[in-house]
Amino acid sequence: MTHRPYLERAAHVLAAISLAFGILAAAPIAEAFRKIPPTAPAVVRPPLGTFGSGDLVARLAVPRLGIDAAVYEGVGTESLSRGAGHLPGTALPGEDASAQDTLLAVSRDSPAAALATARVGETVTMRTPFGVRRYRVAERRVTAPDAVDRLRKNGRTITIVTPYPADAIGPAPLRLALVLKPRGRSLFSEP
């Protein structure tokens, strides 16, 4: 077997020349990066568009109760038969920047109906357009249907309203309101 050292040296020289040309070609790009100020302005997320009736706006989960239900925009029959409904005009679930509360409605026939058995202190996790948020049930209150608006707090709370008693025949005479408050910082949220 013959050994050709001059071919090996030529390969090394060609590799060095190729590397030099690569560095020269990349220099203008590197120079452009050097000119970026060290404190680039923060990226501002554009506001979310509006959701149409029946659009998915969040998912809520309560593992102890076996709930993993969708939250749809609107409180019409179509939305409430599929999951919880978000009352248009209130803050979106997980929207921390809003000074408004979020109001969700749950019908007794929806997949989220077991929320009526949630206990005070129970954790409710919501996957929202703003990230994953954790809430705790801070209050359970039975009230007249026309008194639900008075239960609403001032920002960052979620009020879930469901018919009470859940086993009433025909229209339920009262409403059960669960008031959820944020529990710590959000999980996996975007900056």
PASEBA-1860 file (N, C-alpha, C; in nm, 3 decimals):
! residues 191
1> MTHRPYLE> 0.085/-0.117/0.000/0.000/0.000/0.000/0.090/0.124/0.000 ~ 0.064/0.209/-0.093/0.148/0.328/-0.104/0.083/0.443/-0.029 ~ 0.170/0.519/0.028/0.123/0.632/0.105/0.159/0.759/0.030 ~ 0.062/0.847/0.014/0.086/0.970/-0.061/0.068/1.090/0.030 ~ 0.173/1.132/0.099/0.162/1.243/0.194/0.128/1.375/0.126 ~ 0.168/1.391/0.002/0.140/1.518/-0.065/-0.010/1.534/-0.090 ~ -0.086/1.426/-0.111/-0.231/1.436/-0.128/-0.298/1.476/0.004 ~ -0.247/1.421/0.111/-0.302/1.454/0.242/-0.277/1.600/0.276
9> RAAHVLAA> -0.155/1.647/0.246/-0.124/1.787/0.271/-0.208/1.879/0.183 ~ -0.228/1.844/0.062/-0.309/1.925/-0.029/-0.453/1.934/0.023 ~ -0.505/1.823/0.078/-0.641/1.824/0.133/-0.650/1.919/0.252 ~ -0.548/1.919/0.337/-0.546/2.009/0.452/-0.540/2.155/0.407 ~ -0.459/2.183/0.306/-0.447/2.320/0.255/-0.580/2.366/0.197 ~ -0.645/2.279/0.119/-0.774/2.315/0.061/-0.880/2.337/0.170 ~ -0.876/2.257/0.276/-0.970/2.275/0.387/-0.947/2.409/0.456 ~ -0.819/2.447/0.474/-0.787/2.575/0.538/-0.834/2.691/0.451
17> ISLAFGIL> -0.813/2.681/0.321/-0.856/2.786/0.230/-1.009/2.798/0.231 ~ -1.077/2.685/0.231/-1.225/2.686/0.234/-1.275/2.750/0.363 ~ -1.211/2.719/0.474/-1.248/2.777/0.602/-1.228/2.928/0.600 ~ -1.117/2.974/0.542/-1.089/3.118/0.535/-1.195/3.189/0.451 ~ -1.232/3.130/0.338/-1.336/3.192/0.255/-1.471/3.194/0.328 ~ -1.499/3.091/0.404/-1.623/3.086/0.482/-1.627/3.196/0.585 ~ -1.515/3.219/0.653/-1.508/3.326/0.754/-1.525/3.462/0.688 ~ -1.459/3.482/0.572/-1.474/3.609/0.501/-1.618/3.632/0.455
25> AAAPIAEA> -1.683/3.527/0.412/-1.821/3.540/0.366/-1.915/3.569/0.482 ~ -1.886/3.516/0.601/-1.973/3.535/0.717/-1.946/3.665/0.791 ~ -1.835/3.733/0.761/-1.798/3.854/0.834/-1.905/3.963/0.826 ~ -1.963/3.993/0.710/-2.067/4.098/0.707/-2.188/4.064/0.794 ~ -2.223/3.937/0.800/-2.337/3.895/0.882/-2.303/3.915/1.030 ~ -2.183/3.874/1.069/-2.140/3.889/1.207/-2.135/4.037/1.245 ~ -2.090/4.121/1.154/-2.083/4.265/1.178/-2.223/4.323/1.202 ~ -2.321/4.275/1.128/-2.458/4.322/1.147/-2.509/4.286/1.286
33> FRKIPPTA> -2.475/4.167/1.336/-2.518/4.127/1.470/-2.450/4.212/1.578 ~ -2.327/4.253/1.552/-2.253/4.333/1.649/-2.318/4.470/1.668 ~ -2.387/4.519/1.567/-2.448/4.651/1.573/-2.582/4.652/1.647 ~ -2.636/4.537/1.683/-2.762/4.533/1.756/-2.735/4.581/1.898 ~ -2.815/4.674/1.949/-2.792/4.723/2.085/-2.809/4.609/2.185 ~ -2.732/4.613/2.294/-2.737/4.503/2.390/-2.873/4.487/2.457 ~ -2.948/4.594/2.471/-3.081/4.583/2.529/-3.183/4.611/2.421 ~ -3.216/4.508/2.347/-3.316/4.520/2.242/-3.452/4.543/2.308
41> PAVVRPPL> -3.539/4.622/2.244/-3.669/4.647/2.304/-3.749/4.517/2.316 ~ -3.831/4.510/2.420/-3.911/4.390/2.444/-4.011/4.372/2.331 ~ -4.036/4.248/2.298/-4.133/4.216/2.195/-4.272/4.232/2.255 ~ -4.354/4.311/2.191/-4.490/4.332/2.239/-4.582/4.242/2.159 ~ -4.656/4.157/2.232/-4.749/4.069/2.163/-4.869/4.148/2.116 ~ -4.912/4.125/1.993/-5.031/4.195/1.947/-5.153/4.142/2.022 ~ -5.256/4.224/2.038/-5.375/4.176/2.108/-5.440/4.063/2.031 ~ -5.506/3.975/2.106/-5.576/3.865/2.041/-5.695/3.919/1.964
49> GTFGSGDL> -5.728/3.851/1.858/-5.847/3.888/1.784/-5.970/3.846/1.863 ~ -6.083/3.878/1.812/-6.205/3.839/1.882/-6.239/3.695/1.846 ~ -6.306/3.631/1.937/-6.350/3.494/1.915/-6.495/3.497/1.870 ~ -6.527/3.409/1.776/-6.665/3.397/1.731/-6.741/3.299/1.819 ~ -6.869/3.305/1.815/-6.952/3.216/1.895/-6.917/3.070/1.863 ~ -6.891/2.993/1.967/-6.857/2.852/1.950/-6.709/2.823/1.937 ~ -6.624/2.928/1.929/-6.479/2.908/1.919/-6.423/2.862/2.054 ~ -6.325/2.776/2.050/-6.258/2.729/2.171/-6.172/2.842/2.228
57> VARLAVPR> -6.193/2.878/2.356/-6.114/2.986/2.417/-6.023/2.935/2.528 ~ -6.050/2.817/2.582/-5.966/2.762/2.689/-6.007/2.618/2.716 ~ -5.929/2.552/2.802/-5.964/2.420/2.855/-5.945/2.427/3.005 ~ -6.037/2.368/3.078/-6.023/2.367/3.223/-6.017/2.224/3.272 ~ -5.939/2.203/3.378/-5.919/2.068/3.430/-5.922/2.071/3.583 ~ -5.991/1.971/3.638/-5.992/1.946/3.781/-5.970/1.796/3.795 ~ -5.845/1.753/3.814/-5.814/1.609/3.814/-5.895/1.527/3.915 ~ -5.916/1.579/4.036/-5.989/1.502/4.136/-6.130/1.468/4.090
65> LGIDAAVY> -6.190/1.559/4.013/-6.326/1.537/3.965/-6.330/1.471/3.828 ~ -6.213/1.446/3.770/-6.207/1.386/3.637/-6.255/1.479/3.527 ~ -6.240/1.609/3.549/-6.286/1.707/3.450/-6.169/1.753/3.365 ~ -6.188/1.747/3.236/-6.099/1.808/3.138/-6.193/1.854/3.027 ~ -6.243/1.976/3.040/-6.349/2.024/2.952/-6.307/2.149/2.877 ~ -6.367/2.165/2.762/-6.341/2.282/2.679/-6.427/2.399/2.726 ~ -6.377/2.519/2.700/-6.453/2.642/2.726/-6.471/2.709/2.590 ~ -6.595/2.729/2.551/-6.627/2.787/2.422/-6.679/2.930/2.438
73> EGVGTESL> -6.661/3.009/2.334/-6.712/3.146/2.335/-6.864/3.143/2.322 ~ -6.930/3.215/2.410/-7.075/3.226/2.405/-7.144/3.140/2.509 ~ -7.266/3.178/2.541/-7.343/3.103/2.639/-7.474/3.053/2.578 ~ -7.471/3.034/2.448/-7.586/2.978/2.379/-7.592/2.827/2.395 ~ -7.700/2.769/2.349/-7.722/2.625/2.362/-7.609/2.543/2.300 ~ -7.560/2.584/2.183/-7.454/2.507/2.116/-7.326/2.503/2.199 ~ -7.285/2.618/2.253/-7.163/2.622/2.334/-7.179/2.544/2.463 ~ -7.290/2.566/2.533/-7.310/2.503/2.664/-7.333/2.352/2.655
81> SRGAGHLP> -7.378/2.303/2.541/-7.397/2.158/2.528/-7.263/2.087/2.508 ~ -7.160/2.162/2.467/-7.029/2.102/2.441/-6.932/2.120/2.556 ~ -6.956/2.215/2.645/-6.864/2.242/2.755/-6.907/2.368/2.827 ~ -6.814/2.434/2.890/-6.843/2.561/2.957/-6.851/2.670/2.851 ~ -6.923/2.776/2.882/-6.935/2.888/2.790/-6.880/3.015/2.852 ~ -6.807/3.093/2.773/-6.752/3.221/2.818/-6.849/3.331/2.780 ~ -6.886/3.414/2.878/-6.978/3.524/2.852/-6.905/3.633/2.775 ~ -6.945/3.659/2.650/-6.881/3.765/2.572/-6.890/3.899/2.646
89> GTALPGED> -6.785/3.978/2.633/-6.780/4.108/2.700/-6.707/4.103/2.833 ~ -6.684/3.983/2.886/-6.603/3.971/3.007/-6.462/3.933/2.963 ~ -6.367/3.941/3.056/-6.227/3.910/3.023/-6.216/3.764/2.978 ~ -6.122/3.737/2.891/-6.096/3.599/2.850/-6.032/3.524/2.966 ~ -6.054/3.394/2.975/-5.987/3.317/3.081/-5.836/3.334/3.073 ~ -5.773/3.364/3.185/-5.628/3.379/3.190/-5.576/3.516/3.154 ~ -5.662/3.608/3.118/-5.621/3.742/3.076/-5.587/3.825/3.199 ~ -5.460/3.828/3.237/-5.417/3.896/3.359/-5.424/4.048/3.348
97> ASAQDTLL> -5.407/4.100/3.229/-5.399/4.245/3.212/-5.535/4.313/3.222 ~ -5.641/4.237/3.216/-5.774/4.297/3.216/-5.817/4.335/3.357 ~ -5.891/4.444/3.367/-5.946/4.487/3.496/-6.082/4.421/3.519 ~ -6.129/4.346/3.420/-6.258/4.279/3.431/-6.241/4.137/3.483 ~ -6.351/4.082/3.529/-6.356/3.941/3.566/-6.395/3.859/3.445 ~ -6.374/3.729/3.458/-6.420/3.634/3.357/-6.544/3.568/3.412 ~ -6.644/3.553/3.329/-6.766/3.484/3.370/-6.788/3.366/3.277 ~ -6.795/3.246/3.337/-6.820/3.123/3.262/-6.951/3.063/3.309
105> AVSRDSPA> -7.022/3.003/3.216/-7.148/2.935/3.249/-7.131/2.788/3.215 ~ -7.191/2.703/3.301/-7.184/2.558/3.279/-7.326/2.505/3.293 ~ -7.374/2.435/3.191/-7.507/2.375/3.202/-7.496/2.243/3.275 ~ -7.604/2.197/3.331/-7.599/2.071/3.407/-7.580/1.950/3.319 ~ -7.595/1.964/3.187/-7.577/1.852/3.094/-7.443/1.852/3.024 ~ -7.357/1.947/3.055/-7.230/1.958/2.982/-7.123/1.869/3.046 ~ -7.013/1.846/2.972/-6.903/1.768/3.027/-6.839/1.831/3.152 ~ -6.861/1.959/3.174/-6.802/2.028/3.289/-6.899/2.037/3.407
113> AALATARV> -7.013/1.969/3.401/-7.115/1.981/3.505/-7.065/1.938/3.643 ~ -6.968/1.849/3.649/-6.916/1.804/3.779/-6.846/1.916/3.855 ~ -6.825/2.032/3.793/-6.767/2.146/3.864/-6.853/2.187/3.983 ~ -6.980/2.156/3.979/-7.070/2.192/4.089/-7.028/2.124/4.219 ~ -6.948/2.018/4.212/-6.903/1.948/4.333/-6.764/1.992/4.378 ~ -6.707/2.092/4.313/-6.573/2.141/4.352/-6.579/2.201/4.491 ~ -6.475/2.175/4.567/-6.466/2.224/4.705/-6.386/2.355/4.711 ~ -6.409/2.431/4.817/-6.328/2.551/4.841/-6.184/2.505/4.862
121> GETVTMRT> -6.090/2.570/4.796/-5.949/2.534/4.803/-5.905/2.443/4.689 ~ -6.000/2.386/4.615/-5.969/2.296/4.503/-5.894/2.373/4.394 ~ -5.800/2.306/4.329/-5.724/2.368/4.221/-5.790/2.341/4.087 ~ -5.805/2.447/4.009/-5.859/2.439/3.873/-5.749/2.490/3.781 ~ -5.709/2.408/3.685/-5.605/2.448/3.590/-5.672/2.484/3.458 ~ -5.630/2.597/3.402/-5.686/2.640/3.274/-5.573/2.661/3.173 ~ -5.589/2.599/3.057/-5.498/2.623/2.943/-5.567/2.729/2.858 ~ -5.501/2.843/2.846/-5.562/2.959/2.780/-5.468/3.011/2.671
129> PFGVRRYR> -5.514/3.106/2.590/-5.423/3.167/2.493/-5.307/3.242/2.558 ~ -5.317/3.267/2.687/-5.215/3.342/2.761/-5.120/3.249/2.836 ~ -5.136/3.120/2.824/-5.053/3.023/2.895/-5.139/2.937/2.986 ~ -5.074/2.855/3.065/-5.145/2.769/3.160/-5.155/2.845/3.291 ~ -5.275/2.852/3.344/-5.301/2.925/3.467/-5.362/2.831/3.571 ~ -5.326/2.853/3.696/-5.385/2.774/3.805/-5.467/2.867/3.893 ~ -5.585/2.820/3.930/-5.675/2.895/4.016/-5.716/2.806/4.132 ~ -5.764/2.869/4.238/-5.821/2.792/4.348/-5.965/2.838/4.366
137> VAERRVTA> -6.050/2.745/4.407/-6.188/2.781/4.435/-6.186/2.858/4.567 ~ -6.216/2.986/4.562/-6.210/3.072/4.680/-6.346/3.083/4.748 ~ -6.452/3.060/4.671/-6.585/3.081/4.728/-6.687/2.998/4.652 ~ -6.783/2.943/4.726/-6.901/2.874/4.671/-7.022/2.946/4.728 ~ -7.108/2.990/4.639/-7.225/3.063/4.688/-7.348/3.026/4.605 ~ -7.458/2.999/4.673/-7.586/2.975/4.607/-7.660/3.108/4.607 ~ -7.711/3.145/4.491/-7.772/3.277/4.477/-7.887/3.272/4.379 ~ -7.965/3.377/4.378/-8.073/3.391/4.280/-8.011/3.418/4.144
145> PDAVDRLR> -8.077/3.377/4.035/-8.020/3.399/3.901/-7.988/3.545/3.870 ~ -8.069/3.638/3.921/-8.046/3.779/3.891/-7.940/3.843/3.979 ~ -7.886/3.771/4.077/-7.784/3.826/4.168/-7.643/3.786/4.129 ~ -7.626/3.715/4.020/-7.493/3.667/3.980/-7.397/3.782/3.953 ~ -7.446/3.889/3.892/-7.359/4.003/3.862/-7.298/4.064/3.987 ~ -7.368/4.059/4.100/-7.315/4.117/4.224/-7.201/4.036/4.283 ~ -7.185/3.912/4.238/-7.077/3.828/4.289/-6.944/3.861/4.224 ~ -6.947/3.926/4.111/-6.825/3.951/4.037/-6.736/4.047/4.113
153> KNGRTITI> -6.607/4.013/4.116/-6.507/4.093/4.188/-6.452/4.198/4.092 ~ -6.331/4.244/4.121/-6.272/4.346/4.037/-6.140/4.298/3.977 ~ -6.149/4.220/3.871/-6.031/4.180/3.796/-5.964/4.052/3.842 ~ -5.920/3.974/3.744/-5.841/3.853/3.761/-5.913/3.737/3.830 ~ -6.040/3.748/3.857/-6.111/3.633/3.912/-6.198/3.573/3.802 ~ -6.230/3.447/3.821/-6.319/3.377/3.729/-6.439/3.332/3.810 ~ -6.557/3.367/3.763/-6.680/3.322/3.828/-6.744/3.219/3.736 ~ -6.767/3.100/3.789/-6.832/2.993/3.713/-6.971/2.976/3.771
161> VTPYPADA> -7.072/2.984/3.685/-7.211/2.976/3.729/-7.274/2.852/3.668 ~ -7.347/2.776/3.753/-7.416/2.656/3.708/-7.552/2.649/3.777 ~ -7.651/2.584/3.715/-7.783/2.573/3.778/-7.774/2.498/3.911 ~ -7.862/2.539/4.007/-7.864/2.475/4.137/-8.008/2.460/4.183 ~ -8.046/2.348/4.233/-7.971/2.222/4.242/-7.959/2.157/4.105 ~ -7.852/2.085/4.087/-7.822/2.025/3.958/-7.925/1.919/3.918 ~ -7.992/1.859/4.016/-8.089/1.754/3.985/-8.233/1.804/3.981 ~ -8.252/1.937/3.974/-8.387/1.993/3.968/-8.454/1.954/3.837
169> IGPAPLRL> -8.581/1.925/3.844/-8.658/1.894/3.723/-8.705/2.026/3.665 ~ -8.678/2.047/3.539/-8.711/2.174/3.476/-8.605/2.277/3.507 ~ -8.638/2.405/3.486/-8.539/2.510/3.514/-8.504/2.515/3.663 ~ -8.377/2.520/3.692/-8.332/2.527/3.832/-8.366/2.665/3.888 ~ -8.416/2.670/4.012/-8.457/2.799/4.069/-8.341/2.888/4.113 ~ -8.224/2.829/4.138/-8.111/2.905/4.190/-7.988/2.881/4.104 ~ -7.879/2.950/4.139/-7.751/2.932/4.071/-7.642/2.909/4.175 ~ -7.549/2.820/4.141/-7.430/2.800/4.223/-7.318/2.876/4.154
177> ALVLKPRG> -7.252/2.963/4.228/-7.141/3.041/4.174/-7.013/2.997/4.243 ~ -6.914/2.960/4.164/-6.781/2.929/4.214/-6.691/3.045/4.174 ~ -6.627/3.107/4.272/-6.536/3.217/4.244/-6.394/3.162/4.253 ~ -6.320/3.172/4.141/-6.182/3.123/4.133/-6.087/3.242/4.140 ~ -5.983/3.226/4.220/-5.879/3.329/4.228/-5.747/3.270/4.185 ~ -5.658/3.352/4.127/-5.529/3.300/4.081/-5.452/3.236/4.195 ~ -5.386/3.127/4.163/-5.303/3.056/4.260/-5.160/3.067/4.212 ~ -5.085/3.158/4.270/-4.943/3.172/4.232/-4.928/3.223/4.090
185> RSLFSEP> -4.806/3.211/4.043/-4.771/3.253/3.908/-4.817/3.149/3.809 ~ -4.841/3.191/3.687/-4.888/3.098/3.585/-4.779/2.998/3.548 ~ -4.821/2.885/3.498/-4.729/2.781/3.451/-4.708/2.798/3.301 ~ -4.589/2.781/3.257/-4.559/2.780/3.114/-4.611/2.902/3.041 ~ -4.623/3.014/3.108/-4.674/3.133/3.040/-4.565/3.195/2.956 ~ -4.609/3.266/2.859/-4.514/3.335/2.773/-4.474/3.465/2.842 ~ -4.353/3.513/2.821/-4.309/3.636/2.887/-4.389/3.756/2.843
END
